């Protein structure tokens, strides 16, 4: 197995583990679609992006779902690690904000 394939498998595993942390519920057909057809993130979008190897888009879709639901710290830890591996600084920072203790604003600038 090549190193890149191992990384892809790790990313897929982390994203799927994050999905498993979310409460299971049925998704309505219009969920994840905003005004003018704007994609807001849904489980079905996540699945489609994963099926096509679009891991950054899958990350965004599942994070958007989590913003509308209650997501555990473990969920955000999986996403933070996946973002780090993919070198997605913005997404990693987004996930890490959910891992800070409540009231913490993070490092002083």
DRENNU-34232 format. One record per residue (C-alpha): residue in three letters; residue number from 1; x, y, z. Coordinates in steps of 0.05 Angstrom, whole numbers, always signed. Example, Ala and Ser with C-alpha at 12.3 -4.5 7.8 and 13.67 -1.06 7.14 Angstrom:
> residuo; num; c1; c2; c3
> ALA; 1; +246; -90; +156
> SER; 2; +273; -21; +143
# end
This chain:
> residuo; num; c1; c2; c3
> UNK; 1; +0; +0; +0
> UNK; 2; +28; +68; -18
> UNK; 3; +33; +124; +33
> UNK; 4; -19; +165; -5
> UNK; 5; -69; +108; -4
> UNK; 6; -58; +100; +70
> UNK; 7; -72; +175; +80
> UNK; 8; -135; +170; +38
> UNK; 9; -159; +111; +80
> UNK; 10; -144; +149; +144
> UNK; 11; -182; +211; +119
> UNK; 12; -241; +167; +98
> UNK; 13; -240; +132; +166
> UNK; 14; -239; +198; +204
> UNK; 15; -296; +228; +163
> UNK; 16; -339; +166; +170
> UNK; 17; -324; +162; +244
> UNK; 18; -347; +234; +251
> UNK; 19; -411; +218; +214
> UNK; 20; -422; +161; +263
> UNK; 21; -419; +210; +321
> UNK; 22; -480; +249; +296
> UNK; 23; -549; +231; +320
> UNK; 24; -583; +185; +270
> UNK; 25; -645; +214; +239
> UNK; 26; -681; +214; +172
> UNK; 27; -661; +271; +126
> UNK; 28; -717; +309; +91
> UNK; 29; -708; +318; +15
> UNK; 30; -700; +393; +22
> UNK; 31; -649; +391; +78
> UNK; 32; -582; +420; +60
> UNK; 33; -610; +464; +4
> UNK; 34; -619; +538; +17
> UNK; 35; -647; +595; -24
> UNK; 36; -631; +590; -97
> UNK; 37; -607; +519; -90
> UNK; 38; -547; +538; -47
> UNK; 39; -516; +476; -15
> UNK; 40; -519; +481; +61
> UNK; 41; -491; +412; +77
> UNK; 42; -529; +346; +87
> UNK; 43; -514; +273; +98
> UNK; 44; -533; +256; +27
> UNK; 45; -485; +309; +1
> UNK; 46; -431; +281; +47
> UNK; 47; -443; +211; +18
> UNK; 48; -439; +237; -53
> UNK; 49; -375; +275; -41
> UNK; 50; -344; +215; -6
> UNK; 51; -364; +170; -64
> UNK; 52; -326; +216; -111
> UNK; 53; -265; +227; -68
> UNK; 54; -282; +299; -54
> UNK; 55; -260; +298; +18
> UNK; 56; -256; +373; +30
> UNK; 57; -328; +381; +5
> UNK; 58; -349; +321; +47
> UNK; 59; -316; +354; +108
> UNK; 60; -353; +419; +96
> UNK; 61; -420; +383; +86
> UNK; 62; -416; +343; +150
> UNK; 63; -391; +402; +190
> UNK; 64; -451; +442; +166
> UNK; 65; -497; +386; +189
> UNK; 66; -462; +387; +257
> UNK; 67; -473; +462; +263
> UNK; 68; -548; +449; +257
> UNK; 69; -547; +391; +307
> UNK; 70; -512; +376; +372
> UNK; 71; -445; +347; +356
> UNK; 72; -398; +317; +408
> UNK; 73; -327; +338; +421
> UNK; 74; -306; +271; +391
> UNK; 75; -340; +290; +326
> UNK; 76; -300; +354; +322
> UNK; 77; -236; +318; +342
> UNK; 78; -245; +271; +283
> UNK; 79; -256; +330; +237
> UNK; 80; -197; +369; +265
> UNK; 81; -151; +310; +252
> UNK; 82; -178; +299; +182
> UNK; 83; -169; +373; +165
> UNK; 84; -98; +371; +192
> UNK; 85; -81; +311; +148
> UNK; 86; -111; +346; +88
> UNK; 87; -75; +411; +107
> UNK; 88; -140; +450; +109
> UNK; 89; -122; +505; +158
> UNK; 90; -190; +540; +156
> UNK; 91; -229; +476; +170
> UNK; 92; -180; +454; +223
> UNK; 93; -189; +521; +259
> UNK; 94; -265; +514; +253
> UNK; 95; -263; +445; +285
> UNK; 96; -214; +467; +339
> UNK; 97; -261; +523; +361
> UNK; 98; -310; +468; +382
> UNK; 99; -255; +433; +422
> UNK; 100; -237; +493; +466
> UNK; 101; -267; +497; +535
> UNK; 102; -330; +540; +537
> UNK; 103; -314; +613; +544
> UNK; 104; -243; +604; +517
> UNK; 105; -226; +648; +458
> UNK; 106; -163; +611; +441
> UNK; 107; -93; +638; +437
> UNK; 108; -83; +712; +449
> UNK; 109; -65; +750; +386
# end
